[in-house]
Structures are given as C-alpha cells and as structure tokens.
Amino acid sequence: MSAVARVTLPDGKTLEVEVGSTCGDAARKIGPGLARAALAAYLDGDLCSLDERILGDATLRVVTRKSPGRIPRNTQASTSRLKLIRTIIDAGDQKTLVKAVDELMDSFGLPDDWEVLVRVLEHSNEDFVFQSVEKMRNLLAVTAKVPRKATLKERLRTIGQTAGRGDLREMAAELEEKL
C-alpha cells in the first residue's frame, strides 16, 4: 500500500493523494475543469509548477487565470515553462506540439508530468522520445497512477515496433509491459 498525504485546500476541505503525486495530479483529482485551467500551484505557500511532487501533508492552492492575485513577476521563467507545458498538453496539431516541445527541451528539459510525457511520444525526435520513455519508467517506480493508460500503451506499442533506435524500441516495449 502506498503512503498517503493529506492535502488541505483553500476551502478547508482535505484531499488524500499518494505521496509522490504531483500538484497536477491533485488538481485532476479535484476536477477535470480545474486541471485543464491550472497554470501553477502554491504548495505550502510556495509557488511551484504543476509537476511539483507532494511528499507529505501539505496545503495546496491551484492557480488559474481566474485566480485572485497574480503570479509574482520574478517567476517569469517559471510561467514561461508552465505556458509551454500547457501548450504541449493542449496542442491540436503536430506543428504546435513540436515547436512547444523543442522550446521546452531547449530551455527547461522534461517535467515529471505524465500528460506532457505522453504528448512528447508524438515528437519525431527519437532522442526526446527516449528521454520521455525513460522518465516515465522512473515515474512508474514511485507512483502507480498513470493517466490515459490505454493511449500510452498504444503509443508505446507503436514506438516499440517502428522506432529507428533499438534501445528505444526495447525500453518502450518494456514500459508497455509494466503498464
């Protein structure tokens, strides 16, 4: 059994999540609308990205465009990263997705966010895909929650059959099997 963290929300309600879940996971547990609108979060009063891990009991406030107050100006790089992450998750076409992934990788690297990692699998750069699969494998070791598991398995199966890199094909097939 996984350890559980109690997360206190602004309205005083508590939410139980697995230790190691992200702020984004907590937002998804609260509701899909909030998860889609989320830009960042305050975890124990500190501004953080949605891929910040919850390691124990904490307070959480999810930040959206409609949230009262603004994100501090000194977090410009953080907000740029968050905007790229949101663009990747919401990308409706390959060109938008590739451009956002390229910029995220060049400036920040991959986040520990399943939604982003699944979308990176659509990129034509096998080095990026390899990094995404590798990060997924590491995340799977600390959390059993995998969103969009059927979609992920299908993409991993395709990569396992078509990737030019042998190590990528093997790792994708191995991860698919573990799911």
Backbone hydrogen bonds, N-H to C=O, Kabsch-Sander energy under -0.5 kcal/mol:
donor,donor_aa,acceptor,acceptor_aa,energy
5,A,17,V,-3.5
7,V,5,A,-0.6
7,V,15,L,-3.3
8,T,6,R,-0.5
8,T,58,A,-3.0
9,L,7,V,-0.5
9,L,13,K,-3.1
12,G,9,L,-2.4
15,L,7,V,-2.5
17,V,5,A,-2.3
17,V,15,L,-0.5
19,V,3,A,-2.6
20,G,54,I,-3.2
21,S,18,E,-2.3
23,C,52,E,-1.7
24,G,50,L,-3.1
26,A,22,T,-2.1
27,A,23,C,-2.4
28,R,24,G,-2.3
29,K,25,D,-2.0
30,I,26,A,-2.0
31,G,27,A,-2.2
35,A,31,G,-2.1
36,R,32,P,-2.1
37,A,33,G,-1.9
38,A,34,L,-1.6
39,L,63,V,-3.5
40,A,63,V,-1.3
41,A,48,C,-2.3
42,Y,61,R,-2.9
43,L,41,A,-0.6
43,L,46,D,-2.5
44,D,42,Y,-0.6
44,D,59,T,-2.7
46,D,43,L,-1.8
48,C,41,A,-3.1
52,E,49,S,-1.5
54,I,21,S,-3.5
55,L,53,R,-0.7
58,A,6,R,-1.9
60,L,8,T,-2.6
61,R,42,Y,-1.9
63,V,40,A,-2.7
67,S,64,T,-1.4
75,T,72,P,-1.4
76,Q,73,R,-1.1
79,T,75,T,-2.8
80,S,76,Q,-2.4
81,R,77,A,-2.3
82,L,78,S,-2.5
83,K,79,T,-2.5
84,L,80,S,-2.2
85,I,81,R,-2.4
86,R,82,L,-2.5
87,T,83,K,-2.5
88,I,84,L,-2.5
89,I,85,I,-2.4
90,D,86,R,-2.4
91,A,87,T,-1.1
97,L,93,D,-2.1
98,V,94,Q,-3.0
99,K,95,K,-2.2
100,A,96,T,-2.3
101,V,97,L,-2.7
102,D,98,V,-2.8
103,E,99,K,-2.2
104,L,100,A,-2.6
105,M,101,V,-2.9
106,D,102,D,-2.4
107,S,103,E,-2.3
108,F,104,L,-3.2
109,G,104,L,-2.1
113,D,111,P,-1.4
117,L,113,D,-2.6
118,V,114,W,-2.7
119,R,115,E,-1.7
120,V,116,V,-2.2
121,L,117,L,-0.9
121,L,118,V,-0.6
122,E,119,R,-1.9
123,H,120,V,-2.0
126,E,124,S,-0.9
129,V,125,N,-2.0
130,F,126,E,-2.5
131,Q,127,D,-2.2
132,S,128,F,-2.3
133,V,129,V,-2.7
134,E,130,F,-2.7
135,K,131,Q,-2.3
136,M,132,S,-2.3
137,R,133,V,-2.3
138,N,134,E,-1.9
139,L,135,K,-2.5
140,L,136,M,-2.7
141,A,137,R,-0.9
142,V,138,N,-0.5
142,V,139,L,-1.4
143,T,139,L,-1.7
146,V,144,A,-0.6
149,K,146,V,-0.6
152,L,148,R,-2.5
153,K,149,K,-2.8
154,E,150,A,-2.1
155,R,151,T,-2.3
156,L,152,L,-2.8
157,R,153,K,-2.3
158,T,154,E,-2.1
159,I,155,R,-2.5
160,G,156,L,-2.8
161,Q,157,R,-1.1
161,Q,158,T,-0.5
162,T,158,T,-2.0
163,A,159,I,-2.4
169,R,165,R,-2.1
170,E,166,G,-2.4
171,M,167,D,-2.2
172,A,168,L,-2.7
173,A,169,R,-2.2
174,E,170,E,-2.4
175,L,171,M,-2.5
176,E,172,A,-2.5
177,E,173,A,-1.9
178,K,174,E,-1.6
179,L,175,L,-1.6
